[in-house]
Amino acid sequence: MCEHILSAHDLDINEGQIPQEDWFEASVTLQNLRKNKRFPTIWCSGCGIGVIMGSLIRAIESLGLDNNQVALVAGIGCTARMPVYMDYNTLHTTHGRALAFATGLKIARPEMKVIAIMGDGDALAIGGNHFIHAARRNIGITALVVNNSIYGMTGGQHSP
């Protein structure tokens, strides 16, 4: 089945990051790092945030970090629910302030890998000033911004 789907798109089975024989191991890693009691998620059907979450887990895993070495900081909105489903240190903050909290955490615990998870409205509209200053400070925070072009949790207004 997989070969049929891939060949329909002119893709080779070996072109992906994870070889087919390792798919089971990759899924086991995802299972171990998810908080399975929290599933199913609140995201709408077809939303890509779950795929982004899986990619983030794989990226963190590839760094070889212990779960206690990672802190996920999130604001408000659909994307900010992502840390609820992962087994890392988490901090749920106010709208537009994830990078401000992440900066404080990185200053207090410089040895931690701090990842701020934000939506486009959270990071670039309401939190735009914090985004600019976090980039200017450049203290080693990873900012993950998911651009879905919408304020999804408040009824679907367009984000800037």
C-alpha positions as CSV (number, residue, x, y, z in Angstrom):
1,M,0.0,0.0,0.0
2,C,2.7,2.5,1.0
3,E,4.7,1.8,-2.2
4,H,1.6,2.3,-4.3
5,I,0.9,5.7,-2.7
6,L,4.5,6.9,-2.9
7,S,4.8,5.8,-6.6
8,A,1.7,7.7,-7.5
9,H,3.5,10.8,-6.3
10,D,6.8,9.9,-8.0
11,L,8.5,9.3,-4.6
12,D,10.8,6.5,-3.6
13,I,10.3,4.7,-0.4
14,N,13.8,5.5,0.6
15,E,13.5,9.3,0.2
16,G,12.0,9.9,3.6
17,Q,13.8,10.8,6.8
18,I,12.7,7.5,8.5
19,P,13.3,4.3,6.5
20,Q,10.3,2.0,6.4
21,E,12.0,-0.6,8.6
22,D,12.3,2.1,11.4
23,W,8.7,3.3,11.3
24,F,7.8,1.1,14.2
25,E,10.6,2.5,16.3
26,A,9.7,6.1,15.4
27,S,6.1,5.5,16.4
28,V,7.2,3.9,19.7
29,T,9.3,7.1,20.4
30,L,6.2,9.2,19.8
31,Q,4.1,7.0,22.1
32,N,6.7,7.3,24.9
33,L,6.9,11.0,24.8
34,R,3.2,11.7,24.5
35,K,0.8,12.0,27.5
36,N,-1.6,9.4,26.1
37,K,-4.1,10.0,28.8
38,R,-4.8,13.4,27.3
39,F,-5.8,12.0,23.9
40,P,-7.8,12.6,21.7
41,T,-6.7,16.2,21.1
42,I,-8.9,19.3,20.9
43,W,-7.7,20.2,17.4
44,C,-10.1,20.3,14.5
45,S,-10.1,17.4,12.0
46,G,-7.5,18.2,9.3
47,C,-5.5,20.6,11.5
48,G,-1.8,20.2,11.1
49,I,-0.8,21.0,14.6
50,G,-0.6,17.3,15.6
51,V,1.8,16.7,12.7
52,I,3.9,19.6,13.9
53,M,3.9,18.2,17.4
54,G,5.1,14.8,16.2
55,S,7.9,16.5,14.3
56,L,8.9,18.5,17.4
57,I,9.0,15.3,19.5
58,R,11.2,13.7,16.8
59,A,13.5,16.7,16.7
60,I,13.9,16.8,20.5
61,E,14.5,13.1,20.5
62,S,17.2,13.4,17.8
63,L,19.1,15.8,20.1
64,G,19.4,13.1,22.7
65,L,18.1,15.3,25.5
66,D,16.5,14.0,28.7
67,N,12.9,15.0,29.1
68,N,13.9,17.1,32.2
69,Q,16.3,19.1,30.1
70,V,13.5,20.5,27.8
71,A,11.0,23.2,28.7
72,L,8.1,24.0,26.4
73,V,6.6,27.5,26.9
74,A,3.3,28.3,25.3
75,G,0.9,31.2,25.2
76,I,-2.8,31.0,24.3
77,G,-4.5,29.6,21.3
78,C,-4.7,26.3,19.4
79,T,-0.9,25.9,19.1
80,A,-0.5,26.6,22.8
81,R,-2.3,23.4,23.7
82,M,0.5,21.4,22.2
83,P,2.6,21.0,25.4
84,V,-0.4,19.5,27.2
85,Y,0.1,16.4,25.1
86,M,3.9,16.0,25.6
87,D,6.0,14.7,28.5
88,Y,8.4,17.6,29.1
89,N,8.5,20.5,31.5
90,T,5.8,23.0,30.4
91,L,4.7,26.5,31.2
92,H,1.3,27.8,30.0
93,T,1.4,31.6,29.9
94,T,-0.7,34.5,28.8
95,H,-1.5,35.6,25.2
96,G,1.4,37.0,23.4
97,R,3.8,36.6,26.3
98,A,5.3,33.1,25.6
99,L,8.7,34.6,24.6
100,A,8.8,36.9,27.6
101,F,8.3,33.9,29.9
102,A,10.7,31.8,27.9
103,T,13.4,34.5,28.2
104,G,13.0,34.6,32.0
105,L,13.2,30.8,32.1
106,K,16.3,30.7,30.0
107,I,18.0,33.3,32.2
108,A,17.1,31.4,35.3
109,R,18.0,28.0,33.9
110,P,20.5,28.5,31.1
111,E,21.3,24.8,30.8
112,M,17.7,24.0,29.7
113,K,16.6,23.7,26.1
114,V,13.7,26.3,26.1
115,I,11.2,26.1,23.2
116,A,8.5,28.7,22.9
117,I,5.5,27.3,21.0
118,M,3.2,30.0,19.5
119,G,0.6,30.6,16.9
120,D,0.9,33.5,14.5
121,G,-1.5,35.7,16.4
122,D,0.2,34.9,19.7
123,A,3.7,35.5,18.4
124,L,3.5,38.1,15.8
125,A,0.4,40.2,16.6
126,I,-0.2,40.4,20.3
127,G,3.4,39.3,21.1
128,G,5.1,41.1,18.3
129,N,7.2,43.3,20.6
130,H,8.4,40.3,22.5
131,F,9.3,38.5,19.3
132,I,11.4,41.5,18.1
133,H,13.2,41.8,21.5
134,A,13.8,38.0,21.9
135,A,15.4,38.0,18.4
136,R,17.5,41.0,19.4
137,R,18.6,39.4,22.7
138,N,19.5,36.1,21.0
139,I,19.9,34.1,24.2
140,G,19.3,30.6,22.8
141,I,15.5,30.2,22.8
142,T,13.9,28.2,20.0
143,A,10.7,29.9,18.8
144,L,8.3,27.6,17.0
145,V,5.6,29.7,15.2
146,V,2.7,28.0,13.6
147,N,1.1,30.2,11.0
148,N,-2.5,29.1,10.4
149,S,-3.6,32.6,9.5
150,I,-6.5,32.6,12.0
151,Y,-7.4,33.2,15.6
152,G,-8.9,29.8,15.9
153,M,-9.8,29.7,19.6
154,T,-11.9,32.9,19.4
155,G,-14.2,32.2,16.6
156,G,-12.0,32.3,13.5
157,Q,-11.0,35.9,12.9
158,H,-8.1,36.4,10.5
159,S,-4.8,36.9,12.1
160,P,-2.4,39.6,10.8
